[in-house]
Amino acid sequence: MAYSFMRAPSTEHTFEVGDTVEVFCDHEKNSDRVRGWIKGIVVQVDNKMVAVQFRSNVYLTDGWMVPDRILWYPLNSVHLRPSPTKKAGRKEIPDF
């Protein structure tokens, strides 16, 4: 009997909880809704997805605001990239 398993997607970047990343999404900037890159913090990583939390409101593509300000992205998403700033290596909990 042969078993077939799915492999985790190959990625250009590895993400860890606490990393500062940039995400391309709809968000609020100066009380206006804009579409562009926004910084966030990685709060969870599994073998296929990355959860990113933001300090400002973010929206789904169909227009709904995300209440917990957390968006999930595939590891190989073109809308997710490491932030040019250093990793958040702080021992304290970020102020969200």
Buried (B, 14 or more C-beta within 10 A) or exposed (E): EEEEEEEEEEBEEEBEEBBBBBBBBBBBEEEEEEEEBBBBBBBEBEEEEBBBBBBEBBBEEEEEEBEEBBBEBEBEBEEBBBBEEEBBEEEEEEEE
